[in-house]
Amino acid sequence: MASMITSPAGPIDLNADLGEGFGRWTLTDDAALLSVVTSANVACGFHAGDPSIMRRVCERAAERGVRIGAQVSYRDLAGFGRRSMDVPPGELADEIAYQIGALEVFARAAGSRVSYVKPHGALYNRTVHDAAQAGAVVAGIRLAAGEAGLPVLGLPGSLLLAAAREAGLEPVPEAFADRAYAPGGTLVPRGEPGAVVHDPDAVVARAVGMAAGGSVTAADGSRIAVAARSLCVHGDTPGAAELARRVRDALGAAGVRVEAFA
C-alpha cells in the first residue's frame, strides 16, 4: 500500500468519535470533546448511538461550529462495530445510506448538515483492502447524498479513498494519533499488543510528528510517511478530551493550523 505525504505547512483537521453510547450507557464525553475538535464523527446507531444521543450531539456540534460527520459501521451493537462482517455489497450500500440519512435529519434540525462520512472500526479497516466493501460504502454515500456527494475520511492508500476519488467524492487522508502503525502504513490490528498508544506524551508527540513532519515511527521502529489532512483522537480513550486538548495545543505550538478540511 502506497503512503502519501501532506505538506507540513498545511492545516490539519482534528476529529474524534462522538455519540458512542446507547440509552443510559455513555462512553464518550461529547460536550468536552466538542470544545476541542473541529470535526465530530457521530455514531449513527449501528455500532453505538441512538436517536436522542444523535440529536444532542448534533445540537452541541452546531452550537460550537463543529462539522458533523456520519460515522457509519456494520450493524454490530454487541461488538461495537469491531467485528468484520461479510455483508453483501448492495445491502451494505443501503445500510450506509440509512445511517447517513438518519443523522442528516438531526443535523438539519440543529441548523447544520452532515458534511462528511467516515467508516468505523471493522468497516474502516476492511475497506482498506476490500474493493467490494469499499465500493459499497461509496455507493451508499451516493445513494444518500446524490450527485453532490460527501467527502470521505479514510486511510491513505486505501481502496476506500481510491473508490471515493473514482466516484468524484473528495478523499480525505486521515492519521491516528493514538494508534500504532505497521511498516506498510496500515493500522496494527486492535487484537495485537501495542495496537493502541496509551501514553499521553507519546500520543502528543506522534500527533505533532505526523502533522508537522509527515511521518511516524511504525511498530517495528522504522519511520514511515503518513498523510494527514485530518487527525483522529479516539473519543473512547480514557481522558480523551484532555488528551485532545493537549494535542491541539501542541499542534499550535508547532505552528500547525488546526481547522476543518474544506
N, C-alpha and C positions, 0 to 999 in steps of 0.2 A: 504494500500500500504506500503510495507516494505521500510524503509530508510536504506542507507548504509553509512559507514564512510570511507573516504580515509585517508591515512597516512598523518598527518600534516607535516611530514618531506619531503613529495614528492613534485615534481614540479607542477606548475599549468599553464595551457594554458589560455591566455586571448583573448577572441573573441568578436567581435562586428558585427552588421548587417550593411552591406555597399551596395552601389549602389541603395539605395532606392529613386529613382527619376524616372521621365518619361518625355522624350522630354525636354522642357525648365524648367520643375519643378524639383527642387532638395530638398532633405531633409537631407541627411547625409553629413558630412564633411569628405569625403573619404580620401583626402590627409592627413589631420591632424590625423585621426584615424589610418591610416596605419603606422604612425611613432611611434605608441604606442603598438598596438595589435600584437599577434603572429599568429592569425588565423582570416581570413575575411570571414564572411558568406555573399555571394554575391547574391542579388536578381536576379532571373532568368527570370523575365518578367511576371510572373503570378500575383504577388501582387504588384510589382514595378520592375523598371529596364527596359531597352530597349537595343538593340544590341550595340549601341555606348557607353552607360554607362557601360555595362558589359565588353566591350573591354578595356575601360580606367581603370577600377578598376583592371582588371587582369594585365594590363601592370604595374600599380603602385605597385601592390602587388608583382609581380615578381621582380621588381627593388629593393624592400625593403626586400626581402626574407620572405615575409609573406605567410603562407599557404592559398590556395584558397579553400573555401568550397561552395557547392551548397546549397543555402537556398531555398528549394522547398516549394510550397504552393498550396492551392486551387486556381483555376482560378477566382480571385476576385480583379481586379484592383480598382473597385469603393469602396470596403470595406477594402482595404489594407490587404487583406488576413485574416481578423479577424472575418469573419462570417463563422460559421461551415456549411458545405455543405454535403449532402448525395450523394456523388459520388460513382457509382458502383466500386467495387474493381478493376476489370480489366481495366476500363477506368482510374482510379486513377493511377494505376501502369504505364500505358502508359504515362500519363501526367508527372509523376515523372521522368521517363526515358527521356522524351523530354526535360525537363528543365536541367537535368544534361548534356545531350548531347550538348545542346546549349552553356552552359557555358564552357564545355570542349574544344569546338572549339577555343574560345577566350583565354582560359588558355594556350593551347598548342601554339597558335600563339605568346603568350608572353614568351614562353620558360618555362612554368610551366605546371601544370595539376590540375585537380580537385582532392583534397586529402581527402575529407570527405563530408558528407551530413548532413544537419540539417533542419528539417521541420520548417516552420514559422507559427506564430500566431495560428489561429484556428486549423490548421492541427497538430501542435505541441501538443496542449492541447487535441485534440481528440484522438491522438494515445497513450495517457497515459492510457486510459481505453477501447478503441475500438479495439478489436483484428482484425477485418476485415480491418479497415483502416490502422492499424499498419502493418499488413501483406502485404497490397498493397504497402505501402512505401518501404518495404524491397524487394518486387518483382520488383518494378521499379528500385531500385538500382542494383539488379542482372541483369535486362534487359540491363541497360546502361553500367555496369562495368564488366559483365561476372563473371567468376569464381574467379577472383582476388578480386572482391567486393570493398567496400569502408567503412571506419569507419562511425558510425552513432552517432551523438550527440543527447541526449535526457534526459528526467527527470529520476533520479534514481528510480528504482522500476516500471518504466512504461512498458506497454505491448510492446511498440516500441523497447526498449532495449532488452527485452526478446526475441522478434521475431528476432532481429538482431543477437543475440547470437546463437539462434537455427539454423539460416541460415548460420552460420560461419562468420558473419561480426563482426568487433570489436565494441562493445558497449562502448561509451564514456559518463559517467555520467557528467551532467552539472549542475551548480548552477548559480543563478542570483543575482547579487549584488544589483540591483535596483528594485526588485520585492518582494512583501510580500508573505509569505508562510502561508498556512493553517496548522493546527496541524498535519494533516496526511502526510505532506510533498509535497502536490501539491501546485501550484501557486494560489493565490487568483485571481478569475476572474477579468479582467480589468474593468468590469462594476461596481464593488463594491468599496466603499470608501476605500482609503488607499492601493489599489492594487499595485500602483507604488510608490516607495520611492523617494521623490524629494529632500530631504535634503542631500547635498553632503557629509557632515560629517558622516551622518548615513550610506550612501552607502559605503563609505570607510571603516568604522568600521565593517559593515556586511561582506564586502569582505574579510577582514583580519580574521574575526571570522570563516568564512567558510573554507578558505584556510589553515589557521594555526591551527584552533581548531576543524574543522569538525562539526560545529553546528551553528545554527542561532536561533534568537528569532522569534517565529511564531506570527501571528496576535493576538492570544489570550493570549500572554505573556509567553507561555510555550517554553521550549528550545528543539529543535528537531535536530536530527542528519542529516547531509547533505553530500552527496558525491560530490566531486568537483575535477575532473581531468581537467575540463575546466570551466572557469568563464566568464559569459557574462555581458557586459555593453552595454545597448541598444544604437545603433547609432542614433536613432531619439530623444533621450533625449536632451533637451537644454543644451548646454555646454558639450556635450558628450566627445569630445576629451580631454578637460581639466580634466574632471572627470576621464576618463580612465587613464590619466597620473598620477593623484593623487592616484588612486587605485594601479597602478603598482609601484609607488614609495613607498607606504605604505607596499605593499607586500614584497618588497625588504628589507625595514627597519625591517620587522618582521622575516626575514630570510627565506622567501619563494622564491624559484627559479621560475622565470617566463619563461617558454619555451613551445613550441608547443608539443602536445602529439605525441608519436612515431607513 
